C-alpha cells in the first residue's frame, strides 16, 4: 500500500496524502514526513548543516486529499500550533497541512481539471453506492468492473485490479477494527461509570446500616468491586 506521494519539482518539495477518515494530527505527521525527506535530501546532496554557509532546501508543499463520508468544508488548513499544550499564536513554530475535500460539490473545478482524481472519486462513489446492497468485497469488485466498462481508470484497473481490491478491503477491515476498538472503549467507559455510581450507592447504604449482602443487591454491583471496602 502506497499512502504517500512526493515529488521534487522546480525546487518545491510536494507531498500528497489521501485520507478517508478525518485526522486533525496531519500537521505533525507531515512535519515528521518532511523531516525524513529533508534528511535524505541533505545526505544525497552532501550538504553541510554544521557549516557557516546557509544551505538551501526545497520549499515544502503539503496537501491532504480527503474523501471520507464525514461532512467537512471544501478546504481546511490544519496547523501544528493547534496541538500545542500552551497556545502559541506567534507563528514562530508552525507546520501546515492543506486539506482538500474531494467529495461531490466541494471542489468540482479541481476534479474537472484532474482526470485521475475525478476517476478515483468515481470508483469510491461506486463502492459506496454498492455497499448499500452488497457485501463489501462484492461492492468493490462490482465498482471496479463498472469503472473498466465506462473507461474510468481503465488501464490502471486492468493492470492492478487484484491489488486495488486488496487495498480497498484492507483499508475497510482496518477501519472496522479501529471502529470496533473505539466502541469497546466507549462501552468500557460506560461500565466504569456505572461501577463508580454503584460503589457510591453501596457505601452510602453501608453507612446507613445495611448489611453487605443487601447493599450489594440494591447497588447492583459485583462483590469483587468491594473486596477491600470492608
Secondary structure, 3 states (H helix, E strand, C coil): CCCEEEEEECCEEEEEEEECCCCCCHHHHHHHHHHHHHHHHHHHCCCCCCCCCCCCCCEEEEEEEECCCCCCCCEEEEEHHHHCCCCCCCCCCCCEEEEEECCCCCCHHHHHCCHHHHHHHHHHHHHHHHHCCCCHHHHHHHHHHHHHHCCCCHHHHHHHHHHHHHHHHHHHHHHHHHHHHHHHHHHHHHHHHHHHHHHHHHHHHHHCCCCHHHHHHHHCCCHHHHCCCC
